[in-house]
Amino acid sequence: MGRGEEDHPGEEAVRIVILRSAIDDLIQGQAFYERQGEGLGDYFEESLSADIDSLRLFAGIHALVHGYHRMLSAKFPFAVYYDVVGDQIRVRAVLDCRRDPKRTRNRLRD
């Protein structure tokens, strides 16, 4: 999940930081989907990477849920939880929306 910083003309450089907890979530999600069908794990990773990259343009517009902005993935039943601190977008978790909401709330409290 390489996240290179890209400068766009006329825009301040925004840095996306994916915390270890979110990286672990992405690895687990990719492994789950790969078990469902060959190549599906790679599609999951590519799709979620594109969703996360879109935060460069859309960070901060998503609803606050459990203290974090929540962006729903475009292609999978997953939500990206993040916050914005200065010029950094910090991705805290990437969680399956089909799970018990109590589990999500507890996970985001940690």
C-alpha angles and dihedrals in degrees: 000000000000111000109195118186112245124195115216119199110261094011130102113242109263118197121213113207117191108202120222091252091058092045088055090050091052092049091050092047092049091050091049093052093043088058088054093056140341111271095012091103091057090048089051091051093047093047095048091045089055091048091051092046089054087067087079086074103026107034113139099021095093124095119268111246122177090347097308135088109255121211117185116222115249096225110019133049091253134116127212113217115201145151133211119230115175108305093343129096107200116199106208102176143357106206137181109248091210091070126097108284089226089062090052092049092049092047092053092050092060 
